[in-house]
Amino acid sequence: MPYARYVETAAKHRELWEGVYRLAKVPAWALEAVPADAGIRLLVLAEDWCGDASNTVPIVAKLADASPGLELRVLRRDEHPAVMDRYLTRGSRSIPIVIALDRAFRELGHWGPRPAELQSFVMANRSTMPKTELYPEVRRWYARDRGETTLREVLALLAA
């Protein structure tokens, strides 16, 4: 479904999704990276309760809304297990996953569930750091980064 419709139907954390989108700034370099005639489709697997999704998907949606060469649609992970199972992270249904498709719907690549630097931090610390300490660190990382790394990594899919 289109991003706006997805957020309208969000059962949890709708205000968070709307707030991140409203505050997101798409840098000029990100807009310049997508030709107006690119015809790229971004298919996102997400659920509204996911903290990583609420911190990254609104920023990718803002980029797509500002770029005529991009179109974004969201699938609810739990409603599309066959699709999700093609994009497992170490055997887990981790989200979000952004799948980049060309005009002919050929996959260009996929990204997720977090920016690489943050994912490395989480994987290195999740067995030794309690969630009550880990998750605030993750939220601080997202706040400092302001979506820049997510945009760079998703746009790298298009360049490849």
C-alpha positions as CSV (number, residue, x, y, z in Angstrom):
1,M,0.0,0.0,0.0
2,P,1.2,3.6,-0.4
3,Y,3.1,5.0,2.6
4,A,0.3,7.4,3.6
5,R,-2.3,4.7,3.6
6,Y,0.0,2.4,5.6
7,V,0.4,5.1,8.3
8,E,-3.3,5.9,8.4
9,T,-4.0,2.2,9.2
10,A,-1.2,2.0,11.8
11,A,-2.6,0.5,15.0
12,K,0.5,1.3,17.1
13,H,2.8,4.3,17.2
14,R,1.0,6.2,14.4
15,E,2.1,9.5,16.0
16,L,5.7,8.4,16.0
17,W,5.6,7.5,12.3
18,E,3.9,10.8,11.4
19,G,6.4,12.8,13.6
20,V,9.5,11.2,12.1
21,Y,8.2,11.8,8.6
22,R,7.2,15.4,9.4
23,L,10.7,16.2,10.8
24,A,12.7,14.3,8.2
25,K,14.9,16.4,5.9
26,V,15.9,15.0,2.6
27,P,19.4,16.4,1.7
28,A,20.0,17.8,-1.8
29,W,22.6,15.1,-2.4
30,A,19.9,12.4,-1.9
31,L,17.5,14.1,-4.3
32,E,20.2,14.5,-6.9
33,A,21.1,10.8,-6.7
34,V,17.7,9.8,-8.2
35,P,17.1,10.7,-11.8
36,A,13.6,11.9,-12.4
37,D,13.1,9.1,-15.0
38,A,14.6,6.3,-12.9
39,G,11.4,4.4,-12.5
40,I,12.6,2.7,-9.3
41,R,10.1,1.0,-7.0
42,L,10.9,0.5,-3.3
43,L,9.0,-2.3,-1.7
44,V,9.2,-2.1,2.1
45,L,8.4,-4.9,4.5
46,A,7.5,-3.4,7.9
47,E,5.1,-3.5,10.9
48,D,4.1,-0.4,12.7
49,W,5.2,-1.6,16.1
50,C,8.9,-1.9,15.0
51,G,11.2,0.8,16.3
52,D,13.7,0.4,13.5
53,A,11.0,0.7,10.9
54,S,9.5,3.8,12.6
55,N,13.0,5.4,12.5
56,T,13.9,4.6,8.9
57,V,10.8,4.0,6.7
58,P,9.4,7.5,7.1
59,I,12.7,9.0,5.9
60,V,12.8,6.6,2.9
61,A,9.2,7.6,2.2
62,K,10.0,11.3,2.4
63,L,12.8,10.7,-0.2
64,A,10.3,8.8,-2.4
65,D,7.7,11.5,-2.1
66,A,10.2,14.1,-3.1
67,S,11.7,12.1,-6.0
68,P,9.7,11.6,-9.2
69,G,12.0,8.7,-10.1
70,L,10.9,6.7,-7.0
71,E,7.7,5.0,-6.0
72,L,7.3,3.4,-2.5
73,R,4.9,0.8,-1.3
74,V,4.7,-1.0,2.1
75,L,3.8,-4.6,2.8
76,R,2.9,-5.7,6.3
77,R,5.5,-8.3,7.2
78,D,3.0,-10.5,9.0
79,E,0.6,-10.5,6.1
80,H,3.2,-11.6,3.6
81,P,5.3,-14.3,5.2
82,A,6.4,-15.8,1.8
83,V,7.9,-12.5,0.8
84,M,9.5,-11.9,4.2
85,D,11.1,-15.4,4.2
86,R,13.1,-14.4,1.1
87,Y,14.8,-11.7,3.1
88,L,15.6,-13.2,6.5
89,T,18.4,-11.7,8.5
90,R,20.4,-14.5,10.1
91,G,17.3,-16.7,10.0
92,S,15.1,-14.0,11.6
93,R,12.2,-12.0,10.1
94,S,13.9,-8.7,11.0
95,I,12.4,-5.6,9.6
96,P,12.3,-3.2,7.9
97,I,13.5,-4.5,4.6
98,V,13.6,-2.2,1.6
99,I,13.6,-4.0,-1.8
100,A,14.7,-2.0,-4.8
101,L,13.1,-3.0,-8.1
102,D,13.7,-1.6,-11.6
103,R,11.1,-0.7,-14.2
104,A,10.7,-4.3,-15.1
105,F,10.4,-5.3,-11.4
106,R,13.8,-7.0,-11.4
107,E,15.4,-6.8,-8.0
108,L,18.3,-4.4,-7.8
109,G,19.1,-5.3,-4.2
110,H,17.7,-5.0,-0.7
111,W,18.5,-3.2,2.5
112,G,17.7,-3.7,6.2
113,P,16.9,-4.1,8.9
114,R,19.2,-1.3,10.2
115,P,22.0,0.8,8.9
116,A,25.2,-1.4,8.8
117,E,27.0,0.5,11.6
118,L,24.0,0.3,13.9
119,Q,23.4,-3.4,13.0
120,S,27.0,-4.2,13.9
121,F,26.6,-2.4,17.3
122,V,23.4,-4.3,18.1
123,M,24.8,-7.6,17.1
124,A,27.9,-7.1,19.1
125,N,26.0,-6.0,22.2
126,R,22.7,-7.8,22.3
127,S,23.8,-10.8,24.2
128,T,25.7,-8.7,26.9
129,M,23.6,-5.5,27.2
130,P,20.1,-5.6,28.6
131,K,17.4,-4.4,26.3
132,T,16.7,-1.5,28.8
133,E,20.2,-0.2,28.0
134,L,20.5,-1.4,24.3
135,Y,17.3,0.2,22.9
136,P,17.9,3.7,24.3
137,E,21.4,3.5,22.6
138,V,19.7,2.5,19.4
139,R,17.3,5.4,19.7
140,R,20.1,7.8,20.4
141,W,22.0,6.6,17.3
142,Y,19.0,7.2,15.1
143,A,18.5,10.7,16.6
144,R,22.1,11.6,15.9
145,D,22.1,10.2,12.4
146,R,18.8,11.8,11.3
147,G,18.4,9.2,8.5
148,E,21.5,10.1,6.6
149,T,23.0,6.6,6.8
150,T,19.7,5.0,5.9
151,L,19.4,7.2,2.8
152,R,23.0,6.6,1.7
153,E,22.7,2.8,2.1
154,V,19.3,2.6,0.3
155,L,20.5,4.9,-2.5
156,A,23.6,2.7,-2.9
157,L,21.2,-0.1,-4.0
158,L,20.1,2.1,-6.9
159,A,23.7,2.9,-7.9
160,A,24.7,-0.8,-8.0
